[in-house]
Every structure is written in C-alpha cells, then in structure tokens.
C-alpha cells in the first residue's frame, strides 16, 4: 500500500475543482499556498430534538431510497428510548463553542457557522448566514474523520447541492480540511481512554492476555468500502475506510504498550456496528456483539470497547455500544469498559484548529502531522473518490470530478 504523498499520484480534471477557492482549483492533492478564508463551516450529521422529530429526521437521512415509515420505526426505537433526542446537536453546539474559543486564543478572527445535513440547523441555513454576513470563502470541518461515501463524499455533495440551490455557487466557495483520522489531536483521546481502561483492568488483577480491545466503527456496505479513498491506490479488501481504522488502532495499541509493557500482550481487533440495509447486501463484519459473545470461548475475562469511528457520543454509541454491546458482555459474563469519544477534548479541538491553520497558511504536506503511514491525507479529493455505488456520482465540492 502506498501513502498519499505526491501530487503526481492523481490526474487532474480538465476543468479543475468546482465550487473551490482559487487556491484549491488547480486540483493538486495538497494546497500548499496560503488561502484567505473568511469563515469556518462546521458540518454535522444532525439529529432529532424530540419524539415528533424522529420519523421526519429518519426520512431526511434516507431520502431518495423509498424506505417506508414502518421500516424507519425499526430504527426509531433507538431514539425513542432516549426521549426522541439525539445527543449530537448538543455535542456540535459545544464543539462550535470550543472551536471559537481556540480560534480566538490563537488570534484567528474567523466566524464559525454550524449546519447539519439532516436536521436543523441545516447546511442551507449556515451557508446563507455566512453569505449574509459577507463570508465568501468557507473552509468546512466535517464531524467525521475517515474516508467513505457517508463520512466524506456525501458532505461534499451536500455542499455542492446547497450552493446550487441557494444560488450562491457564483459567490461562495467551500473547501474542506483533510480527513483527520490520523491527526495526533484526534488519536490522542483514544490513546488516553484505552490506556486508562487497560490499566484499570490490570489493577483489578485481570491478566493482559485475558483482556480484549475491540475498536468499533460504523459498518458500511462492502461495495462502498471497496470504493473508499482514491482509485489509484490499493488499500486492501475494505478500501481506505477499513485501512484507516486499522492503522489508527495499531498506533493506539503501540503507544499504550510503550507506557504499559504488559499491554503489549493484550489482543485487539477491528469490529463493526450499526449495520442496516437488506440482509442480502454484504456489509463490513464482524459485528461487535457477535465478537463479544465469542470472547469467553477465547479465554477472555474483560473487553475494552473503543468507539474509534466516532468523534462524539452519537446515538450509535449510546445505543449500539452502551446498550446492546454492554448487554452482550453481561450475557457473556465478562467485564466491559467503553472508552470515551474525543467530544471536546482539548487535544481534539486543538487538532481541528491545526487543520484550519494548515489551509490558512498553506503548510507543506511534508510538515503536516500524522500518526500513520497513510497520512497526511489530501486536501482536494481525487477523481472518483468514495463513490456511492447505489446512486453514482453527483456534483461535489472540495474535490476533482467526478
């Protein structure tokens, strides 16, 4: 596997990069010249704020797929168990405040506009607010660290759609910071959480070889996973999506073994959660709960569950991990600990502002911090990157067509 580290690794589209700043429009993987942004667009997934919002929210999430409300109710009970309120909006509001504080601390006078793909405040509202305030060149920070259709390209397609539908495509541009799966600021909170969990279990007298660390992330269709990342790099059967998670997990465990030598004997693996879609469609496996159920037969007394694919405590974390995975561990008769997500951890917030500064000041790719051989990831998404197998390519900002 070859790291993305050279502008020669991808060809350019004939017309450059649509919806992009002048600095990004050449289509080079890395923008290594200063770019005078005048606003930050914090782009989130969104979530319902009450029981009456749940089905309309899920209709937004699944728009264009023709899923009847009866099937949506099968997922709705996750939200209804928490009063119909997703934690994600409150978390993004807190992240916005934290970003504003860190930007101010560094003397960066940029407003932060927050918009969601699937619920209020919508991206349309945020982009209009930015335009009304005079912001013309926006740098997007999406609340997703890895490469796939749903975690990167779908945001980019929504940026293009919003600029078109608001008639702002000729006056507002939206670039996007690189995928930050291996930025030290994102990785550090996971290292701290897993280190504390393993240390606690060892202090309880559990032998390291009888502990398992399960790094969990959202499952996606295998066909989408295979098309994640650029088309000119072979990332293996799970595409860039699986490769990025595996690489970060390796870094986390290596860091901890350096601090706690006994942790080097703790086995770990990547697992998946939150599968949806028809049973006939292959999705990434194994499922976290299935693996937990097998652990007693593997001589395991305790499991550390790490929500590696999530930047904060989404509903998938609260339900699929804190509820279903914990129930699976109790049924298996093993001790279970779930580690924190980055949330508004100072290292994570500082890392996001580092990414903003990279683009403001045109940091050379060679100087950009990254913890895995896959990084630093590129600024301008490559042609055919992260294709949606079901729907094909739509216009997308912050990348070369298609």
N, C-alpha and C positions, 0 to 999 in steps of 0.2 A: 504494500500500500504506500502511495506517495503523498506526502503532505502537500497542501495547497500553499505554495510559497513562491510562485513565479508568475508574472504577468503573461508569460508565454504559454501557460498551461491551458488557456482557453481562447477561442476565437471571438472576434467582436461581431456584433450585429451590424448590418450595413447602416442603420440609422441611429446607432448608439443606444443610449438608455432613455426610454420615455419617462416623463414625469420627474426627471432628475435635475439636481443642481448642475450648473455648468461644470463644476469640478468633477462630478461623477459621470458626466455624459459621455466621456471617452470610452467607457466600458471596461477600463482596466480593473483587475480584481481588487487592487488596493488604491485608495485615494490618498496620495502622499503629498498633497499640496493643501495649504490652509483653505478652509471653507467658512465664509462668514454667515453662519446660521443665525436666525433671529427668533427661534422658538424650538422647544422640545415637545414632541408629541408622544405622550405616554399611552401606548396602545394595549388595551386589555381585552380579555375574553368577555367579561360581563357576567352577571348573574341576577336571579330574581330577588326581589325585596319583600315578597310576601306570598301567601298561598295562591292568590289570584294571578300572580305573575308567572307561575311555574310553567303552565302549558304554553302561553304566548312566548315565553323565553325559549322553551324547547322547540317551538315552531321556527323561531329565528335560527337556532343552532342547526336545524335540519332542513332549512329552506331549500326548495328545489328537488328534494328527494321523495316527496309524496308520502311521507310517513303519517298514517292516521293517528288521531289523538289517543285512540285506545292503546296503541303501542307506545306512544310517548308517556302514558301513565305508568308504564312499567319502569321507566327511569324516574318519573316524577316523585315516586315514593322516597327516593333518597333525599330530595329537597324537602318534601313534606315532613319527614322525620325531624327536620330542624326548623319547623315553622314556616317552610317555604322560602327561607332566607339563605342565600349563598353567602359565605364569608368573603368572597372575592372582591366585592365592591369596597367594603370597609378596608380590606388589605391594600387595595390600589390607592384609595384615598390617603392611607398612611404612607404608602410609598411615594406618592406625589409630594406630600409634605416633607418627607425625608430628603428627596431629591432636591427640592427647593432650598432646603437648609444647607445641604452640601454644596450646591452650586454657589450659593451666597457666600459660604465660608471660603470658597476658592476665588471669589471675586468675579464669577461668571454671571453676568446680568442677562440671563435668558429666562423668559417665562416658560412654565410647564403647562401644557394643555393636555387634559386627560379625556380619552374617548375609548369606547368599547365596540367590539364587533357585534355583540348580540343583545345588549341591553343598555339602558340609559346610565350615564351619558354616552350617547352614540358617537362614533367617529365623525359622522357628519356634523354634529354639534361642535365638536372640538375644532375641526378644520375651519368651520365658519367663524367660530370665536377667534381663532388665530388670524384669519384674514381680516376680520373687522377691526382687530387690534393693530393691524399693519404688519403682521408677520408674513413673510413671503417664502422664506426658505426654512423648512422644518426638518429636523432630524428626529426620526422615530426611534423610540426604545420600546420594543415589544416585550411583554412579560412572558417570554418563552426563550429558552436557552439553546435548544437543539434544532437540527435541520430535518424538516419533513414538510409535507404539504400543510398540515394543520398548524404546525408550530412556526412556520416561516412564510411559505409562499401565499397561504391564504390571507395573512395580514397584508402582504404586498398587493395582492389582487384587490383587497378591500380599499387600500389606499388609492389605487388607480380608479376604482369604481366611484369612490367618494369624490375625488377631484373632478371626475367627469360629470357626475350627477349634480354637483353643486356649481357647475360652470366655472370652476376655479383652476382648471388644468392649464390655462394660459398664464395664470398669475401666481400660483402657489406650486412649489415643488416639495416632494417628500423623499429624502434619503433615509437610510436605516443603518443603525450601528450593526456591526458584525455579530453573528451568533456567538454567545459568550459562554458556551458550555465549559470551556477550559480556562476561562479567565480566573486568575487567583482569587479575586473577590467573590466569585460565585462558588468556587471549590472550597474555600476556607471554612464556611459554616458547616459543610458536610463533614469535613475532617474533624472539626471540633465535636460535632454531635456523635459521630461514630466512635471517636476516641473515648469520650465520656461514657458511652454505653458499654463498650468493651471493658474499660477499666472497672466500671461498676460491677459487671458480671464476674470478672476475675476476682474482685474483692469479696464477692459472695461465695467464693470457693468453687466456681464452675471452671473446669479445665478448658483451656483455649480450644482444644480440638473438639470439644463438645458444644461450642458456640458456632452459629452460622450467621453470616451477614448477607441479607438479601437486599440488593439495590433494585428498587422498584420504579418503573416508569409506565406511562400510558401505552397500552398496546395500540398498534395501528395495523391496517391490512398489510399483509406481506408484500403485495404488489406495490403499494405506496412506499413501504420501507425500502424496497429494492431500487426505487427511483429517487430516493432522498439523496441530496447532495448533487454535485456536478456529474455529468455523464461521462467525462473523460478520466475518471478515477475509479478503480475497483476497490470498494470498501468491504467486500465480502457479502454473504447472503442477506444480511439485514440492512445493507446500504449504509449511508453515513449516519443514519439515526441510531442504529444499534452500535456501530463502531465508536461513535462519540461517547455514548453511555459507558461502554466497556472501558474505553480509555480513561475516562474520569474515575470510574470505580477503581481501576488499577492504581491511579495516583493516590486516591484516598487511602487505600489499604497500605500502600508503600510508605506514605507519610506516618501513619499510625505505627507501623512496625518499627520505624525509626525511633519513635518515642517510647513504645512499649514492646520490647523484643518478643515477648510471649504472643503478641497479636499476630506475629508472622505465621503462627500455626493455626490461625482462625480461617476456615474455608469461607469463600464467598461466591456469589453468582448473581447475574442479572436476571430479573424476573419482570413480568408484565401484569398489568391490572386494567380494570375498567373496559374490558372488551365489549363491543357492541356489534351490530350488523348480523346478517343471516348466518346460521351455523355452517352453511356450505362454503362460506368465504373464509379462506385461511387468514388468521391474524397471528401476530408475533406471540410466541409462547416461550417458556411455560408460565402459567398463571401463578401469582404469588400464593394464593390459598391452596392450590394443588401442591405446591412445593412444601408449604408449611405442614400439610397433612402427611408428607413422606418423611419429615425430619426425624421423628422418633425411631424409625427403622434404620436411619443412618447414624444412630448413636448420638443424637443431638438433644441437649437439655435446655438450650436457650437460643432465641433468634433475635437478631437486631434488624429491624425493618427500616430501610433508608429510602425516603421519597425523593430519589435522585432526579427524577424527571420534572419536579415541580419547584417553582420559585416561592410559593407560599402555600398555606393550608387550604387548597381548593376543596370543593365538595368531594372530589375523588379521593383526597387524602382523608377527610373526615369519615367518609362512608366506607370506601373500599379498603382502607388500611386501618383506621381507628376503630371501625366497627367489624367488618367482615374478616379482615386478616387477624385481628385480635381474637375474634370468636373462634377462628380456625386454630389458633395457637392454644386457646383454652381447651378446645375439644381434643387436641393432640396431647395435652398435658405438659406443655413446655412453657418456659418463661419467655415473655416477649417484651421488647422495648422498641418504641418508634422514635426515631431521631427527628430533630426539628428541620423545617424548611428554612431557606435564607430569610424570607419575610422582609424585615427592615434591619437586618443585622448590619452594623456599621461597615464591615468589610464588603458586604454585597453592595450597599448603597454607594460606597466609595468607588467600587469597581465599575458600576454603571456610569458614574461621572467620569471615570478614567476613559471609558469608551467614547463619551461625548468629546472629551479633550483630544482624543486621537484624531477625530474628524475636524474639530475646530482648528487644530494646529498642523494637520497633515503629517502625523507621525509616520516615519518609515516603517514598513512591515517588519523589518529586522529588529526594531526596537519595541515591538508590541508584546506585552507579557502574555504568556500562555503556558499551561501546565502539561500539555500532551503533544506528541509529535504531529497531531492533526492540525494544530493551530500555528499562527493565528488564522482564524477563518477569514474569508474575504469580505470586503465591504459591498461590492456590487455582485449580486447573484449571477451565476453563469447561465448560459443558454440551456433551456430545458431542465433547469434545476428544480427538484421536488415536484414533479408532475403529479397532478390529480388524475389517477388512472380512470376514474369513473367519468369525470366531466371534461377532461382535456385541459388545454391551456386557455387562459383568459388574460387580458392585458394586466400587467403587474408593474408597480413602481419598484425602484431600487434594484433593478436587475436587467440583464440583457434579454430581449425577446428571443424565443417565446417564453 
